[in-house]
């Protein structure tokens, strides 16, 4: 029996099946991301006495393929002045630890909610410390702007190389397991 030929056919098929199911498992969930942008402090001198205003923007985006349910933003210190865009219903609740949170409810796939905060010292961004939570877990907060997605051809090329690499790895792994189990080395037809 030609085990090399069997491995050469089975490895790409097994890699394809594994990749298909792994992709379906990963994509069938919400993926909440939070971006903190435009953090600033402005010294207002046009009034007497002059004062400082601090602000930042929190952008929450569901990049997954499933609705993110029960989205809430917890705060260590809660700024009283804020706006939510696009305009939607939300509520502000006090949790048992004394912190306050904004309850947004559900965020559909590929939707984004922007919350702008305005506050005065001694409150700062470090004190506000927003944490985005949903029923599926805690969102990843990035202190960066969203970047454009790579071109479709580049994504396809990267996927193709990943598939080839997985096939190569699976083939040599199966070959090593066979050699170890049988105690004999498989001789390649090229030798």
Secondary structure as GFF3:
##gff-version 3
##sequence-region A 1 191
A	DSSP	alpha_helix	3	27	.	.	.	ID=ss1
A	DSSP	beta_strand	32	44	.	.	.	ID=ss2
A	DSSP	beta_strand	51	62	.	.	.	ID=ss3
A	DSSP	beta_strand	68	75	.	.	.	ID=ss4
A	DSSP	beta_strand	81	85	.	.	.	ID=ss5
A	DSSP	beta_strand	91	94	.	.	.	ID=ss6
A	DSSP	beta_strand	100	107	.	.	.	ID=ss7
A	DSSP	beta_strand	112	119	.	.	.	ID=ss8
A	DSSP	alpha_helix	125	128	.	.	.	ID=ss9
A	DSSP	beta_strand	131	134	.	.	.	ID=ss10
A	DSSP	beta_strand	137	138	.	.	.	ID=ss11
A	DSSP	beta_strand	140	142	.	.	.	ID=ss12
A	DSSP	alpha_helix	152	182	.	.	.	ID=ss13
###
